[in-house]
Amino acid sequence: MTSPRVLPAPHASSLDLRGRTALVTGAAGGIGRACARRLAAAGAEVRAVDRDAAGLDALAEGCGDLAGGVTPHVLDLTDLEAAEYAAAGTDILVNNAGLQLVRPIEEFPPDVFHTVLTVMLEAPFRLIRGALPHMYGQGWGRIVNISSVHGLRASAYKAAYVAAKHGLEGLSKTAALEGAAHGVTSNCVNPSYVRTPLVEKQITDQARAHGIPEEQVLTDVLLRDSAVRRLIEPEEVAEAVAYLCGPQASFVTGASLALDGGWTAH
């Protein structure tokens, strides 16, 4: 049911982030974990934010051989004041944390819709708000928002996720316009389906929503519109984040970098 695992060369692009502090949300697993490791490998001191304390501890323990360090920071992003405070003093902000529920709109629980928008749109706003004074003060900053192909396209049964990602696209572009004069870039990375626990859970939800067996979900639903018919690896997304933090991307801002296997080429 899963596609072959394809990994990029480890730390393929040259990047030196020594002396920089990065904050990565949703860092205990999946894309966030890969981003935290990639930035730490480049020498950054990474504040790894998640509500999964055990996952953060495992991440930190596994990063002891990297050039930078990883400091666990247990935080529920629905605590918006704490989120804004946590971002103070960061040079690099990676807004990655997310959650998903697959339901038709008429069956979608309003409280879950509210939570998704809080974690995936309002919390990034507060994190950016907390990080910008330091970034502006030093004349340098990098904001990378892990959006999705669903920030560019919609899919049925994902009202909250699609709404949050579309909102994140607008927030990122606004931050890019405001930050340009201060040496701060803001961009989105837009992967399609990544090999993460969130996607594995979606297979079950999508099977129920579409009334098909789970083994058909990957090929008939998740990868139906992709020209490259495999899942993306978290490390591939992390390498795109690394590129956007590097000097070669200083002129890239307000952009949405699609890692979608050709989905949006249709």
C-alpha contacts under 8 A as a table, 3 or more apart, distances in Angstrom:
res1	aa1	res2	aa2	distance
1	M	215	E	5.39
1	M	216	Q	7.78
1	M	218	L	6.62
2	T	218	L	7.18
2	T	231	L	7.83
3	S	229	R	7.86
3	S	230	R	5.16
3	S	231	L	6.15
4	P	230	R	7.00
4	P	231	L	7.97
5	R	231	L	7.83
5	R	233	E	7.20
6	V	232	I	7.84
6	V	233	E	6.85
7	L	10	P	7.99
7	L	233	E	6.60
7	L	235	E	7.00
7	L	236	E	7.12
8	P	12	A	7.27
8	P	235	E	7.14
8	P	236	E	6.31
9	A	12	A	5.31
11	H	14	S	7.36
11	H	38	R	6.89
11	H	41	A	7.79
11	H	239	E	7.08
12	A	239	E	7.46
13	S	239	E	7.47
13	S	242	A	7.73
13	S	243	Y	7.20
15	L	42	A	5.61
15	L	242	A	7.26
15	L	243	Y	7.96
15	L	246	G	6.07
16	D	42	A	5.12
16	D	43	G	6.25
16	D	246	G	7.79
17	L	20	R	5.45
17	L	39	L	7.32
17	L	42	A	5.29
17	L	43	G	4.92
17	L	44	A	4.95
18	R	42	A	6.91
18	R	43	G	4.33
18	R	44	A	5.22
18	R	45	E	7.78
18	R	68	G	7.18
19	G	43	G	7.35
19	G	44	A	6.39
19	G	45	E	7.48
20	R	43	G	7.67
20	R	44	A	5.06
20	R	45	E	6.33
20	R	90	T	7.73
20	R	91	D	5.90
20	R	92	I	7.42
21	T	44	A	5.57
21	T	45	E	4.80
21	T	46	V	5.87
21	T	47	R	7.46
21	T	89	G	7.67
21	T	90	T	5.19
21	T	91	D	5.28
21	T	92	I	6.30
22	A	39	L	7.50
22	A	44	A	6.35
22	A	45	E	6.11
22	A	46	V	4.71
22	A	47	R	6.07
22	A	90	T	5.68
22	A	91	D	5.87
22	A	92	I	4.39
22	A	93	L	5.76
22	A	94	V	7.55
23	L	46	V	5.66
23	L	47	R	4.61
23	L	48	A	6.11
23	L	49	V	7.12
23	L	87	A	6.90
23	L	90	T	6.50
23	L	92	I	6.25
23	L	93	L	4.99
23	L	94	V	6.11
24	V	27	A	5.82
24	V	32	G	6.39
24	V	35	C	7.29
24	V	36	A	6.27
24	V	46	V	7.14
24	V	47	R	6.34
24	V	48	A	5.32
24	V	49	V	5.95
24	V	93	L	6.22
24	V	94	V	4.74
24	V	95	N	6.31
24	V	96	N	6.81
25	T	32	G	6.43
25	T	48	A	6.39
25	T	49	V	4.65
25	T	50	D	5.98
25	T	94	V	6.49
25	T	95	N	5.60
25	T	96	N	5.26
25	T	97	A	5.14
26	G	29	G	6.89
26	G	31	I	7.96
26	G	32	G	5.19
26	G	33	R	7.50
26	G	48	A	7.70
26	G	49	V	5.97
26	G	50	D	4.89
26	G	51	R	7.90
26	G	96	N	5.69
26	G	97	A	4.03
26	G	98	G	7.12
27	A	30	G	7.59
27	A	31	I	7.46
27	A	32	G	3.97
27	A	33	R	4.51
27	A	34	A	7.89
27	A	35	C	7.64
27	A	36	A	6.45
27	A	48	A	5.34
27	A	49	V	5.66
27	A	50	D	5.76
27	A	56	L	6.95
27	A	96	N	7.83
27	A	97	A	7.58
28	A	32	G	6.59
28	A	33	R	5.43
28	A	48	A	7.48
28	A	49	V	7.57
28	A	50	D	6.01
28	A	52	D	6.35
28	A	53	A	7.90
28	A	55	G	4.65
28	A	56	L	4.82
28	A	58	A	7.99
28	A	59	L	6.53
29	G	32	G	5.86
29	G	33	R	4.68
29	G	34	A	7.58
29	G	55	G	6.89
29	G	196	T	7.83
30	G	33	R	5.47
30	G	34	A	6.46
30	G	195	R	7.52
30	G	196	T	5.04
30	G	197	P	7.06
30	G	234	P	5.99
31	I	34	A	5.14
31	I	35	C	6.11
31	I	96	N	7.39
31	I	194	V	7.98
31	I	196	T	7.39
31	I	234	P	4.68
31	I	235	E	7.25
31	I	237	V	6.83
31	I	238	A	6.84
32	G	35	C	5.06
32	G	36	A	6.10
32	G	96	N	6.05
32	G	97	A	7.32
33	R	36	A	5.15
33	R	37	R	6.23
33	R	59	L	7.02
34	A	37	R	5.21
34	A	38	R	6.09
34	A	234	P	5.84
34	A	235	E	5.48
34	A	238	A	5.75
35	C	38	R	5.05
35	C	39	L	6.12
35	C	234	P	8.00
35	C	235	E	7.42
35	C	237	V	7.71
35	C	238	A	4.60
35	C	239	E	7.81
35	C	241	V	7.14
35	C	242	A	7.93
36	A	39	L	5.40
36	A	40	A	6.07
36	A	46	V	6.39
36	A	48	A	6.76
36	A	70	V	7.44
37	R	40	A	5.10
37	R	41	A	5.97
37	R	63	C	6.74
37	R	66	L	7.86
38	R	41	A	5.05
38	R	42	A	6.47
38	R	238	A	6.38
38	R	239	E	7.30
38	R	242	A	7.11
39	L	42	A	5.08
39	L	43	G	6.62
39	L	44	A	5.60
39	L	45	E	7.96
39	L	46	V	7.17
39	L	68	G	7.71
39	L	242	A	6.83
40	A	43	G	5.02
40	A	44	A	4.78
40	A	45	E	6.15
40	A	46	V	6.17
40	A	63	C	7.71
40	A	66	L	6.14
40	A	67	A	6.17
40	A	68	G	4.36
40	A	69	G	5.77
40	A	70	V	6.78
41	A	44	A	7.29
41	A	66	L	4.87
41	A	67	A	5.15
41	A	68	G	5.97
42	A	66	L	7.99
42	A	67	A	6.35
42	A	68	G	6.77
43	G	66	L	7.43
43	G	67	A	4.61
43	G	68	G	3.93
43	G	69	G	7.49
44	A	67	A	7.60
44	A	68	G	4.85
44	A	69	G	6.81
45	E	68	G	5.19
45	E	69	G	4.83
45	E	70	V	6.06
45	E	71	T	7.68
46	V	68	G	7.41
46	V	69	G	6.01
46	V	70	V	4.70
46	V	71	T	6.14
47	R	70	V	6.03
47	R	71	T	5.05
47	R	72	P	6.19
47	R	73	H	6.41
48	A	56	L	6.92
48	A	70	V	6.41
48	A	71	T	5.86
48	A	72	P	4.93
48	A	73	H	5.64
49	V	56	L	7.73
49	V	72	P	6.37
49	V	73	H	4.80
49	V	74	V	5.81
49	V	75	L	6.13
50	D	53	A	7.09
50	D	56	L	7.01
50	D	73	H	6.67
50	D	74	V	5.30
50	D	75	L	5.45
50	D	76	D	6.70
50	D	77	L	8.00
50	D	97	A	7.83
51	R	74	V	5.06
51	R	75	L	4.94
51	R	76	D	5.13
51	R	77	L	7.99
52	D	55	G	5.34
52	D	56	L	6.31
52	D	74	V	6.83
53	A	56	L	5.13
53	A	57	D	6.21
53	A	72	P	7.68
53	A	74	V	5.82
54	A	57	D	5.13
54	A	58	A	6.25
55	G	58	A	5.13
55	G	59	L	6.22
56	L	59	L	4.99
56	L	60	A	6.20
56	L	72	P	5.46
56	L	73	H	7.70
56	L	74	V	7.76
57	D	60	A	5.16
57	D	61	E	6.12
57	D	72	P	6.52
58	A	61	E	5.15
58	A	62	G	6.19
59	L	62	G	5.20
59	L	63	C	6.42
59	L	70	V	7.76
60	A	63	C	5.28
60	A	64	G	7.00
60	A	69	G	7.81
60	A	70	V	5.34
60	A	71	T	6.56
60	A	72	P	6.76
61	E	64	G	6.05
62	G	65	D	7.67
63	C	66	L	5.49
63	C	69	G	7.00
63	C	70	V	6.83
64	G	69	G	7.15
66	L	69	G	6.93
75	L	79	D	7.74
75	L	82	A	7.67
75	L	83	A	7.51
76	D	79	D	5.86
77	L	80	L	6.04
77	L	82	A	7.70
77	L	83	A	5.94
77	L	118	T	7.86
77	L	119	V	5.69
77	L	123	A	6.11
78	T	115	T	7.45
78	T	118	T	6.21
78	T	119	V	5.87
78	T	123	A	7.06
79	D	82	A	5.51
79	D	83	A	6.30
80	L	83	A	4.93
80	L	84	E	6.28
80	L	122	E	7.79
80	L	123	A	5.92
80	L	126	R	6.53
81	E	84	E	5.32
81	E	85	Y	6.30
81	E	126	R	7.64
82	A	85	Y	5.06
82	A	86	A	6.04
83	A	86	A	5.13
83	A	87	A	6.59
83	A	123	A	6.70
83	A	126	R	6.53
83	A	127	L	5.80
83	A	130	G	7.99
84	E	87	A	5.46
84	E	88	A	7.03
84	E	123	A	7.83
84	E	126	R	4.86
84	E	127	L	4.64
84	E	128	I	7.54
84	E	129	R	6.62
84	E	130	G	4.59
84	E	131	A	7.63
85	Y	88	A	5.62
85	Y	127	L	7.78
85	Y	130	G	6.08
86	A	127	L	7.53
86	A	130	G	7.49
87	A	90	T	5.84
87	A	93	L	7.69
87	A	127	L	5.43
87	A	128	I	7.35
87	A	130	G	5.10
87	A	131	A	4.95
88	A	130	G	5.07
88	A	131	A	4.87
88	A	132	L	7.94
88	A	133	P	7.77
88	A	134	H	6.88
89	G	131	A	6.15
89	G	133	P	7.97
89	G	134	H	5.29
89	G	135	M	7.63
90	T	93	L	6.74
90	T	131	A	5.73
90	T	134	H	6.88
90	T	135	M	7.27
91	D	131	A	7.47
91	D	134	H	7.35
91	D	135	M	5.91
91	D	140	W	7.21
91	D	141	G	5.09
91	D	142	R	6.53
92	I	141	G	5.87
92	I	142	R	4.75
92	I	143	I	5.90
92	I	144	V	7.81
92	I	245	C	7.59
93	L	127	L	7.91
93	L	128	I	7.47
93	L	131	A	7.49
93	L	142	R	6.34
93	L	143	I	4.85
93	L	144	V	6.19
94	V	143	I	6.08
94	V	144	V	4.82
94	V	145	N	5.76
94	V	146	I	7.15
95	N	124	P	6.01
95	N	143	I	7.80
95	N	144	V	6.37
95	N	145	N	4.76
95	N	146	I	5.90
96	N	145	N	6.40
96	N	146	I	4.96
96	N	147	S	7.73
97	A	119	V	7.18
97	A	120	M	6.67
98	G	116	V	7.37
98	G	119	V	6.63
98	G	120	M	5.67
99	L	116	V	6.40
99	L	120	M	7.84
99	L	161	Y	7.66
99	L	198	L	7.28
100	Q	116	V	7.40
100	Q	158	K	7.71
100	Q	160	A	7.87
100	Q	161	Y	6.22
100	Q	198	L	7.24
100	Q	202	Q	7.86
101	L	112	V	7.97
101	L	158	K	6.78
101	L	160	A	7.87
101	L	161	Y	7.74
101	L	202	Q	7.82
101	L	205	D	7.74
102	V	157	Y	5.19
102	V	158	K	5.34
102	V	202	Q	7.24
102	V	205	D	5.94
102	V	206	Q	6.71
102	V	209	A	7.26
103	R	107	E	6.09
103	R	108	F	5.45
103	R	157	Y	4.69
103	R	158	K	6.53
103	R	209	A	6.74
104	P	107	E	5.33
104	P	108	F	6.00
104	P	156	A	7.31
104	P	157	Y	4.53
104	P	158	K	7.47
104	P	159	A	7.86
104	P	209	A	7.84
105	I	108	F	4.97
105	I	157	Y	6.53
105	I	159	A	6.50
108	F	112	V	7.57
108	F	113	F	7.27
109	P	112	V	5.39
109	P	113	F	6.43
110	P	113	F	4.99
110	P	114	H	6.21
111	D	114	H	5.08
111	D	115	T	6.26
112	V	115	T	4.99
112	V	116	V	6.11
113	F	116	V	5.26
113	F	117	L	6.33
113	F	159	A	7.93
113	F	160	A	5.21
114	H	117	L	5.30
114	H	118	T	6.13
115	T	118	T	4.97
115	T	119	V	6.14
116	V	119	V	5.36
116	V	120	M	5.82
116	V	121	L	7.90
116	V	160	A	6.20
116	V	161	Y	6.81
116	V	164	A	7.16
117	L	120	M	5.28
117	L	121	L	5.27
117	L	122	E	6.44
117	L	160	A	6.74
117	L	161	Y	7.77
117	L	163	A	7.75
117	L	164	A	5.44
118	T	121	L	5.74
118	T	122	E	4.77
118	T	123	A	5.93
119	V	122	E	6.26
119	V	123	A	5.22
119	V	124	P	7.51
120	M	123	A	6.24
120	M	124	P	6.50
120	M	164	A	5.90
120	M	165	K	7.36
120	M	168	L	7.57
121	L	124	P	5.39
121	L	125	F	6.39
121	L	164	A	5.61
121	L	165	K	7.48
121	L	167	G	6.56
121	L	168	L	5.75
122	E	125	F	5.09
122	E	126	R	6.35
123	A	126	R	5.04
123	A	127	L	6.06
124	P	127	L	4.95
124	P	128	I	5.99
124	P	168	L	7.88
125	F	128	I	5.21
125	F	129	R	6.04
125	F	171	L	7.29
126	R	129	R	4.89
126	R	130	G	6.10
127	L	130	G	5.05
127	L	131	A	6.16
128	I	131	A	5.07
128	I	132	L	5.99
128	I	143	I	7.67
129	R	132	L	5.65
129	R	133	P	7.72
130	G	133	P	6.95
131	A	134	H	6.00
131	A	135	M	6.45
132	L	135	M	4.90
132	L	136	Y	5.78
132	L	141	G	7.89
133	P	136	Y	5.21
133	P	137	G	5.99
134	H	137	G	4.99
134	H	138	Q	6.40
135	M	138	Q	5.49
135	M	139	G	6.01
135	M	140	W	5.37
135	M	141	G	4.91
135	M	182	H	7.75
135	M	184	V	6.83
136	Y	139	G	5.00
136	Y	140	W	6.58
136	Y	141	G	7.45
136	Y	179	G	7.64
136	Y	182	H	5.33
136	Y	183	G	7.29
136	Y	184	V	7.23
139	G	182	H	5.05
139	G	183	G	4.93
139	G	184	V	7.05
140	W	182	H	6.71
140	W	183	G	4.56
140	W	184	V	5.23
141	G	183	G	6.40
141	G	184	V	4.34
141	G	185	T	6.38
142	R	184	V	5.70
142	R	185	T	5.17
142	R	186	S	6.17
142	R	244	L	7.60
142	R	245	C	5.94
143	I	184	V	7.49
143	I	185	T	6.09
143	I	186	S	4.53
143	I	187	N	6.43
144	V	186	S	5.84
144	V	187	N	5.17
144	V	188	C	5.75
144	V	189	V	7.15
144	V	241	V	6.71
144	V	244	L	7.38
145	N	168	L	7.48
145	N	172	S	7.01
145	N	186	S	7.58
145	N	187	N	6.14
145	N	188	C	4.63
145	N	189	V	6.29
146	I	188	C	5.74
146	I	189	V	5.06
146	I	190	N	6.51
147	S	150	H	7.53
147	S	151	G	5.92
147	S	165	K	5.66
147	S	168	L	6.89
147	S	169	E	7.11
147	S	188	C	5.66
147	S	189	V	5.55
147	S	190	N	4.97
147	S	191	P	7.26
148	S	151	G	5.10
148	S	152	L	7.30
148	S	165	K	6.70
148	S	189	V	6.81
148	S	190	N	3.92
148	S	191	P	4.94
148	S	192	S	6.05
148	S	258	A	7.92
149	V	152	L	5.31
149	V	153	R	6.00
149	V	190	N	5.05
149	V	191	P	5.60
149	V	192	S	5.13
149	V	258	A	6.88
149	V	259	L	7.83
149	V	260	D	6.45
149	V	263	W	7.86
149	V	264	T	7.66
150	H	153	R	4.69
150	H	154	A	5.41
150	H	155	S	7.16
150	H	161	Y	7.70
150	H	162	V	5.45
150	H	165	K	6.41
150	H	166	H	7.33
150	H	190	N	7.86
150	H	192	S	7.75
151	G	154	A	7.50
151	G	162	V	6.26
151	G	163	A	7.96
151	G	164	A	7.95
151	G	165	K	4.49
151	G	166	H	4.46
151	G	167	G	7.85
151	G	168	L	7.57
151	G	169	E	6.42
151	G	190	N	7.16
152	L	166	H	6.91
152	L	264	T	7.84
153	R	162	V	7.90
153	R	264	T	7.70
154	A	158	K	7.90
154	A	162	V	6.04
155	S	158	K	6.18
155	S	162	V	7.44
156	A	159	A	7.33
157	Y	209	A	7.69
158	K	161	Y	5.46
158	K	162	V	5.91
159	A	162	V	5.45
159	A	163	A	5.99
160	A	163	A	5.15
160	A	164	A	6.04
161	Y	164	A	5.17
161	Y	165	K	6.15
162	V	165	K	5.21
162	V	166	H	6.05
163	A	166	H	5.25
163	A	167	G	6.15
164	A	167	G	5.07
164	A	168	L	6.11
165	K	168	L	4.88
165	K	169	E	6.30
166	H	169	E	5.19
166	H	170	G	6.72
167	G	170	G	5.24
167	G	171	L	6.26
168	L	171	L	4.96
168	L	172	S	6.00
169	E	172	S	5.19
169	E	173	K	6.33
169	E	188	C	6.75
169	E	256	S	7.71
170	G	173	K	5.21
170	G	174	T	6.20
171	L	174	T	5.16
171	L	175	A	6.20
172	S	175	A	5.14
172	S	176	A	6.19
172	S	186	S	5.67
172	S	187	N	5.98
172	S	188	C	6.78
172	S	254	G	6.50
173	K	176	A	4.93
173	K	177	L	6.34
173	K	186	S	6.84
173	K	187	N	7.16
173	K	253	T	7.80
173	K	254	G	4.52
173	K	255	A	7.33
174	T	177	L	5.20
174	T	178	E	6.26
174	T	254	G	7.71
175	A	178	E	5.16
175	A	179	G	5.72
175	A	185	T	7.78
175	A	186	S	6.05
175	A	254	G	7.87
176	A	179	G	5.15
176	A	180	A	5.90
176	A	184	V	7.16
176	A	185	T	5.49
176	A	186	S	4.73
176	A	187	N	7.27
176	A	253	T	5.75
176	A	254	G	5.05
177	L	180	A	5.66
177	L	254	G	7.21
178	E	181	A	7.07
179	G	182	H	5.25
179	G	183	G	6.47
179	G	184	V	4.78
179	G	185	T	6.34
179	G	186	S	7.71
180	A	183	G	5.48
180	A	184	V	5.51
180	A	185	T	6.32
180	A	253	T	7.94
181	A	184	V	7.50
185	T	250	S	7.25
185	T	252	V	7.11
185	T	253	T	5.01
185	T	254	G	7.38
186	S	253	T	5.31
186	S	254	G	5.75
186	S	255	A	7.69
187	N	244	L	7.70
187	N	252	V	7.61
187	N	253	T	5.47
187	N	254	G	5.17
187	N	255	A	5.07
187	N	256	S	6.07
187	N	257	L	7.72
188	C	254	G	7.65
188	C	255	A	6.21
188	C	256	S	4.61
188	C	257	L	6.12
189	V	237	V	7.64
189	V	240	A	7.28
189	V	241	V	7.29
189	V	256	S	5.72
189	V	257	L	4.76
189	V	258	A	6.22
189	V	259	L	7.27
190	N	256	S	6.40
190	N	257	L	5.61
190	N	258	A	4.54
190	N	259	L	5.62
190	N	260	D	7.03
191	P	194	V	7.00
191	P	232	I	7.52
191	P	237	V	7.13
191	P	258	A	5.98
191	P	259	L	4.38
191	P	260	D	5.17
192	S	231	L	7.82
192	S	232	I	7.28
192	S	259	L	6.40
192	S	260	D	4.60
192	S	261	G	7.46
192	S	263	W	7.84
193	Y	199	V	6.74
193	Y	222	L	6.99
193	Y	223	L	7.83
193	Y	231	L	5.58
193	Y	232	I	6.23
193	Y	260	D	7.77
194	V	199	V	6.74
194	V	231	L	5.29
194	V	232	I	4.49
194	V	233	E	5.65
194	V	234	P	6.31
195	R	199	V	6.48
195	R	200	E	7.48
195	R	231	L	5.75
195	R	232	I	6.03
195	R	233	E	5.51
195	R	234	P	6.64
196	T	199	V	5.39
196	T	200	E	6.42
196	T	234	P	7.43
197	P	200	E	4.92
197	P	201	K	6.16
198	L	201	K	5.29
198	L	202	Q	6.40
199	V	202	Q	4.89
199	V	203	I	6.57
200	E	203	I	5.43
200	E	204	T	7.42
201	K	204	T	5.65
201	K	205	D	6.63
202	Q	205	D	4.86
202	Q	206	Q	5.73
203	I	206	Q	5.22
203	I	207	A	6.11
203	I	214	E	6.14
203	I	217	V	6.01
203	I	218	L	7.15
204	T	207	A	5.20
204	T	208	R	6.47
204	T	214	E	6.13
205	D	208	R	5.27
205	D	209	A	6.17
206	Q	209	A	4.92
206	Q	210	H	5.88
206	Q	211	G	7.99
206	Q	214	E	7.84
206	Q	217	V	6.75
206	Q	221	V	7.94
207	A	210	H	5.40
207	A	211	G	5.58
207	A	212	I	5.01
207	A	213	P	5.68
207	A	214	E	5.18
207	A	216	Q	7.94
207	A	217	V	6.19
208	R	211	G	5.09
208	R	212	I	6.83
212	I	216	Q	6.71
212	I	217	V	7.30
213	P	216	Q	5.66
213	P	217	V	7.03
214	E	217	V	5.30
214	E	218	L	7.84
215	E	218	L	6.77
216	Q	219	T	5.76
216	Q	220	D	5.56
216	Q	221	V	7.48
217	V	220	D	5.32
217	V	221	V	5.01
217	V	222	L	6.19
218	L	221	V	5.80
218	L	222	L	4.88
218	L	223	L	5.82
218	L	224	R	7.91
219	T	222	L	6.25
219	T	223	L	5.18
219	T	224	R	5.86
219	T	229	R	7.84
220	D	223	L	6.55
220	D	224	R	5.21
221	V	224	R	5.21
222	L	225	D	7.71
223	L	226	S	5.19
223	L	229	R	5.83
223	L	230	R	7.06
223	L	231	L	7.96
224	R	229	R	7.97
225	D	262	G	7.89
225	D	263	W	5.25
225	D	266	H	7.82
226	S	229	R	5.72
226	S	260	D	6.92
226	S	261	G	5.36
226	S	262	G	5.53
226	S	263	W	4.51
227	A	261	G	5.57
227	A	262	G	5.15
227	A	263	W	6.48
228	V	261	G	4.70
228	V	262	G	6.72
229	R	261	G	7.31
232	I	236	E	6.81
232	I	237	V	7.69
233	E	236	E	5.41
233	E	237	V	6.96
234	P	237	V	5.23
234	P	238	A	6.29
235	E	238	A	4.91
235	E	239	E	6.22
236	E	239	E	5.18
236	E	240	A	6.64
237	V	240	A	5.21
237	V	241	V	6.46
237	V	259	L	7.67
238	A	241	V	4.96
238	A	242	A	6.18
239	E	242	A	4.93
239	E	243	Y	6.26
240	A	243	Y	5.07
240	A	244	L	6.46
241	V	244	L	5.21
241	V	245	C	6.46
242	A	245	C	5.14
242	A	246	G	6.38
243	Y	246	G	5.25
243	Y	248	Q	7.40
243	Y	249	A	6.54
244	L	248	Q	7.90
244	L	249	A	5.31
244	L	250	S	7.71
244	L	252	V	7.43
245	C	249	A	6.89
246	G	249	A	5.72
246	G	250	S	7.17
247	P	250	S	5.34
248	Q	251	F	7.75
249	A	252	V	5.14
250	S	253	T	7.67
252	V	255	A	6.62
258	A	264	T	8.00
259	L	262	G	7.93
260	D	263	W	5.36
260	D	264	T	7.07
262	G	265	A	5.10
262	G	266	H	7.39
263	W	266	H	6.23
